Amino acid sequence: MSEPTTTTLDTLQIGQSATVRRVGGDGAVRRRLMDMGLVNGVQIEMIRPAPLGDPVAYKVRGYRLSLRKSEAHLIEVEV
């Protein structure tokens, strides 16, 4: 079995799942992401990008969440 790799959320492909390891960003942005359920250890799956590629829909904690790629880039995940 291969070792998990660490990357950022914006690099996931459609249908790919990962585990959140760290949420970056400055105060208010970081707090908002964490309030939406993006905390260490939570599973997240990339569902699909919008027609023009941004924002991207993710499934987290049983609901769909849309994030801009710039926001997704702040979230470190383990694939």
N, C-alpha and C positions, 0 to 999 in steps of 0.2 A: 504494500500500500504506500502510495506517495505521501510525502509530507505536505501539510497545508501551506499554501502560499499567501502572502499578505499583499494586498493591493488596495485601490480605492474603489468606492462603490460605482463611480462613473465608468469603470472598465468592464463591468459585468455584461454578459451577452444575454439575449432573450432566453428565459427559462432557467438561467443559472442562479443558484442559491449560494449564500455566503453567511458568515457570522460576523456581526459587528464587533470590532475590537477596540476602536477609539473614535470619538467624535471630536473633531477639531473646530477651528473657527474662533471668532471673538465672542465675548460675553453674550449679547442678545441673540446672535445667530446660533451659537452653540446651545444656548438654553432652549430656543425654539425647536431645534432638531431633537433634543432630548425630550422635550415635552410631547413631541409627536411619537415617542416610543423608540427612538433610535438610541439605545443604550448598550453598553458592553454585554455581549452574550446573546443578543436577540438574533433570530434567523430572519433573513430578508431575501426576497427573490425578485429579480428583474422581470417585469411582465412585458412591457413594450415601450418604445419611444413614441412620442407624438409624431404626426406626419412629417413635420419639418425637423425632427430629431431632438427637440427640446421643448418642454420638459419630458421626463421619463417616468413611467408608472412602475411602482414597486409594490410588492405585497409584503406587509409586515404586521405581525400580531393579528392576522385575520382581516385586515382592511387594506384598501388601496391607497397609496400615498404617491403624490406627484412631486418630484423634486427637479429643480434646474440642475443642469450638469455641474455648474459652479458650486452648488450646495452639495451634490453627491461627491464631488472631489474632496470635500472636507472629511468624509467618513472613511475610516480605514477598516477594511474587512478581511476576513480569512476565508479563502475559497477551499 
